[in-house]
Amino acid sequence: MTSYNAIAVFSADAKLLLMCERKKDPYKGLLNFVGGKIEEGETGSEAAYRELFEETGIDKDKIVLKPVMDLVYRCDGFYLEIYAGRLKEKVELKEEKNPLLWVDVEENRDLFFDSSRYAGDGNIGHIVRKILIHKKEYLDI
């Protein structure tokens, strides 16, 4: 089973959520969380910080990532760890492969479930909703 992570990065005021526009399948052209593969020998947390830095330039001094949930897709043969965090301050993003953009959390609250705009077949909506319900725990607000 291959292991991956996905990282929900919120702005310092928690009003914006960082997304990437997928340039390849799966979900080519759709917005998704940043993240990637957990390499052999890495902990999930180490992989999340590494992927976050590689894809955005955000280092671990700028954000505290907290594990939110794990999803096992037995039918597709992969395991996914979800992390969330709120930036400590405004950062300058550095794109790796996929274009990065900030989306307004309130304006997109219901749209996160739209599979024609967001990757994950509705999972992004579910994940964001859970993070916001438990925002004190995951976003320290």
Secondary structure as UniProt FT lines:
FT   STRAND          2..10
FT   TURN            12..13
FT   STRAND          16..21
FT   TURN            28..29
FT   STRAND          31..32
FT   STRAND          34..37
FT   TURN            40..41
FT   HELIX           44..56
FT   TURN            60..61
FT   STRAND          66..73
FT   TURN            74..77
FT   STRAND          78..87
FT   STRAND          100..104
FT   HELIX           105..108
FT   TURN            109..110
FT   HELIX           111..113
FT   TURN            115..117
FT   TURN            120..122
FT   HELIX           123..133
FT   HELIX           135..139
//
